[in-house]
Amino acid sequence: MNGVADREVMAAPHLESLLRRALSTEQGGTQFLAAYERQARALDAVWEAHRRGAVHLPQAVADKVEEARTTPPRFLRGGTMDTIRAR
């Protein structure tokens, strides 16, 4: 996702409200990132199953899964996500 698309998605009022609620609680940020990590792992598992031929994803779905796997939010790129992906 590029910066414009990121801004368009976050412009959705329900996402902004959800993020504010998550970050306003003591453990909200941690829970939010833990949920993101679970989703990233699930996408990795789906991609790996597709890559090995265990499941066949339609090309449009495979493209979206690959894009989601390879374009984490900018603030998560770098050492932290490299460590998460290495697990």
ABEGO torsion letter per residue (X at the ends): XBAAAAAAAAABAAAAAAAAAAAABAAAAAAAAAAAAAAAAAAAAAAAAAAAGABBBBAAAAAAAAAAAABBBAAABEAAAAAAAAX
